[in-house]
């Protein structure tokens, strides 16, 4: 069971998210907060697996709350769910430690998939956000990646699908292999390409 804390200053948004999550057999909403201060308190008391975090809230905002929650409990996964997908919100949220970034106009299935992916260590992003991250990284070229050493044909297949933004489960389905096998390939790819995370791995695949 994935324990989820919902954080949003709009009651209707939280009610809709709760109904969506409560209908799932593997997701349990353990608490709600309408501001960052209460989110920090509840995260410490309830120990959720995933915090679904809005960014713009009165008082303590979502970025500050994310940083504080993760400072106290680094294992907690904070998944941003916001209306604002611009760089002024995206990069501060990632710097604060958010594991993923979804937009509120995403289909309900994408949110549920995002919660599940966050809970198992993946980094869920709305497709347009992931594309912008990769394009900005390609343009900036902050560092020259180390050349890959000895990629197998299967690792190359996995690498190409990571670049498309597919989750571990989607990659497993596409290649007809187990999710555990996908994780093993991704770990190997990160080592061989000197990539610390999936975004850098996707950047490597695109020649950045």
C-alpha positions as CSV (number, residue, x, y, z in Angstrom):
1,X,0.0,0.0,0.0
2,X,1.4,3.4,-1.0
3,X,0.8,6.0,1.7
4,X,0.1,9.4,0.2
5,X,-0.2,12.9,1.7
6,X,-2.1,15.4,-0.4
7,X,-1.0,19.1,-0.2
8,X,-3.1,21.7,-2.0
9,X,-4.7,24.9,-0.9
10,X,-7.9,24.2,-2.9
11,X,-10.4,22.0,-1.2
12,X,-12.0,20.8,-4.4
13,X,-8.6,19.8,-5.8
14,X,-7.8,17.8,-2.7
15,X,-11.3,16.2,-2.7
16,X,-10.9,15.1,-6.3
17,X,-7.4,13.7,-5.7
18,X,-8.7,11.8,-2.6
19,X,-11.6,10.3,-4.5
20,X,-9.2,9.2,-7.3
21,X,-6.7,7.7,-4.9
22,X,-9.2,6.1,-2.7
23,X,-10.6,4.2,-5.6
24,X,-7.2,2.4,-6.1
25,X,-6.5,-0.8,-4.2
26,X,-2.8,0.0,-3.7
27,X,-3.0,3.7,-2.7
28,X,-4.1,5.1,0.7
29,X,-4.5,8.8,1.4
30,X,-3.2,9.2,5.0
31,X,-3.6,13.0,5.3
32,X,-4.3,16.3,3.7
33,X,-2.8,19.8,4.1
34,X,-3.8,23.1,2.6
35,X,-0.5,24.9,3.2
36,X,3.2,24.1,3.4
37,X,3.6,24.5,7.2
38,X,0.9,21.9,7.9
39,X,2.4,19.6,5.2
40,X,5.8,19.6,7.0
41,X,4.1,18.8,10.3
42,X,1.9,16.0,8.8
43,X,4.8,14.5,6.8
44,X,6.8,14.1,10.0
45,X,3.9,12.6,11.9
46,X,2.3,10.4,9.2
47,X,5.5,9.3,7.3
48,X,3.9,9.1,3.9
49,X,5.7,7.3,1.0
50,X,4.7,10.0,-1.5
51,X,3.7,13.6,-0.9
52,X,1.6,15.1,-3.8
53,X,2.7,18.7,-3.5
54,X,1.2,21.9,-4.9
55,X,3.6,24.8,-5.3
56,X,1.6,28.0,-4.8
57,X,0.1,28.2,-1.4
58,X,-0.4,30.8,1.3
59,X,2.3,31.1,4.0
60,X,4.9,28.4,3.4
61,X,4.9,27.5,-0.3
62,X,5.4,24.1,-1.8
63,X,9.1,24.5,-2.7
64,X,10.0,25.4,0.9
65,X,7.9,22.6,2.2
66,X,9.5,20.1,-0.1
67,X,13.0,21.1,1.0
68,X,12.0,20.9,4.7
69,X,10.2,17.6,4.4
70,X,13.2,16.0,2.6
71,X,15.7,17.5,5.0
72,X,13.9,15.6,7.8
73,X,13.0,12.4,5.8
74,X,15.1,12.0,2.7
75,X,13.4,8.7,1.8
76,X,10.1,10.5,1.3
77,X,9.2,11.1,-2.4
78,X,7.7,14.5,-3.2
79,X,5.8,14.6,-6.5
80,X,4.9,18.1,-7.6
81,X,1.4,18.6,-9.1
82,X,0.9,22.1,-10.2
83,X,-0.8,24.4,-12.8
84,X,2.5,26.2,-13.4
85,X,4.9,24.4,-15.6
86,X,7.3,27.2,-16.4
87,X,11.0,27.2,-15.5
88,X,10.5,29.6,-12.6
89,X,8.6,26.8,-10.8
90,X,10.2,23.7,-12.3
91,X,13.8,24.2,-11.5
92,X,13.4,25.5,-7.9
93,X,11.1,22.4,-7.2
94,X,13.8,20.0,-8.6
95,X,16.5,21.8,-6.7
96,X,14.4,21.4,-3.5
97,X,14.4,17.7,-4.1
98,X,11.1,16.9,-5.9
99,X,11.3,13.5,-7.6
100,X,8.8,14.4,-10.4
101,X,6.7,17.2,-11.8
102,X,3.2,16.8,-13.2
103,X,0.8,19.4,-14.5
104,X,-2.8,19.5,-13.2
105,X,-4.3,19.2,-16.7
106,X,-2.8,15.7,-17.0
107,X,-5.2,12.8,-17.3
108,X,-6.1,11.1,-14.0
109,X,-4.3,7.9,-15.1
110,X,-1.1,9.9,-15.4
111,X,-1.3,11.1,-11.8
112,X,-1.9,7.6,-10.5
113,X,1.0,6.3,-12.6
114,X,3.1,9.1,-11.3
115,X,2.3,8.3,-7.7
116,X,3.2,4.6,-8.3
117,X,6.4,5.5,-10.1
118,X,7.5,7.9,-7.4
119,X,6.9,5.2,-4.8
120,X,9.3,2.8,-6.4
121,X,12.0,5.3,-7.1
122,X,11.2,6.5,-10.6
123,X,11.1,10.1,-11.7
124,X,7.7,10.9,-13.3
125,X,7.4,14.0,-15.4
126,X,4.7,15.3,-17.7
127,X,5.9,14.7,-21.2
128,X,6.2,18.4,-22.2
129,X,8.2,19.1,-19.0
130,X,10.6,16.2,-19.7
131,X,11.1,17.4,-23.3
132,X,11.9,20.9,-22.1
133,X,14.4,19.6,-19.5
134,X,16.2,17.6,-22.1
135,X,16.1,20.4,-24.7
136,X,17.4,23.0,-22.2
137,X,20.2,20.6,-21.1
138,X,21.1,19.9,-24.7
139,X,21.3,23.7,-25.4
140,X,23.3,24.5,-22.3
141,X,25.6,21.5,-22.5
142,X,26.8,21.9,-18.9
143,X,29.3,19.1,-19.2
144,X,30.6,16.7,-21.8
145,X,29.3,13.2,-21.0
146,X,31.8,10.3,-20.9
147,X,31.5,8.0,-23.9
148,X,29.6,4.8,-23.2
149,X,31.7,1.7,-22.8
150,X,30.4,-1.5,-24.2
151,X,26.7,-1.0,-24.3
152,X,24.9,-4.2,-25.1
153,X,22.1,-4.3,-27.7
154,X,19.5,-4.6,-25.0
155,X,21.0,-1.7,-23.0
156,X,20.8,0.4,-26.2
157,X,17.1,-0.5,-26.5
158,X,16.5,0.6,-22.9
159,X,18.5,3.8,-23.4
160,X,16.4,4.8,-26.4
161,X,13.2,4.2,-24.5
162,X,14.4,6.2,-21.5
163,X,15.0,9.1,-24.0
164,X,11.4,8.9,-25.0
165,X,10.3,9.4,-21.4
166,X,8.9,5.9,-20.8
167,X,8.6,4.5,-17.2
168,X,10.3,1.3,-16.1
169,X,7.0,-0.5,-16.5
170,X,6.4,0.8,-20.0
171,X,9.9,-0.1,-21.0
172,X,9.4,-3.6,-19.7
173,X,6.1,-4.0,-21.6
174,X,7.7,-2.6,-24.8
175,X,10.7,-5.0,-24.6
176,X,8.8,-7.9,-23.1
177,X,11.2,-8.1,-20.1
178,X,10.7,-7.8,-16.3
179,X,10.7,-4.5,-14.5
180,X,13.6,-5.7,-12.3
181,X,15.6,-6.4,-15.5
182,X,14.9,-2.9,-16.7
183,X,16.1,-1.4,-13.4
184,X,19.3,-3.5,-13.7
185,X,19.9,-2.2,-17.2
186,X,19.3,1.4,-16.2
187,X,21.7,1.1,-13.3
188,X,24.3,-0.2,-15.7
189,X,23.6,2.5,-18.2
190,X,24.0,5.2,-15.6
191,X,27.4,3.8,-14.7
192,X,28.6,3.4,-18.3
193,X,27.4,6.9,-19.3
194,X,28.4,8.7,-16.2
195,X,24.8,9.8,-15.8
196,X,23.6,10.6,-12.2
197,X,19.8,10.4,-13.0
198,X,17.3,9.6,-15.8
199,X,17.2,13.2,-17.2
200,X,21.0,13.1,-17.8
201,X,20.6,9.5,-19.2
202,X,17.9,10.8,-21.6
203,X,20.2,13.7,-22.5
204,X,23.1,11.3,-23.2
205,X,20.8,9.3,-25.5
206,X,20.0,12.4,-27.5
207,X,23.6,13.3,-27.9
208,X,23.8,16.0,-25.3
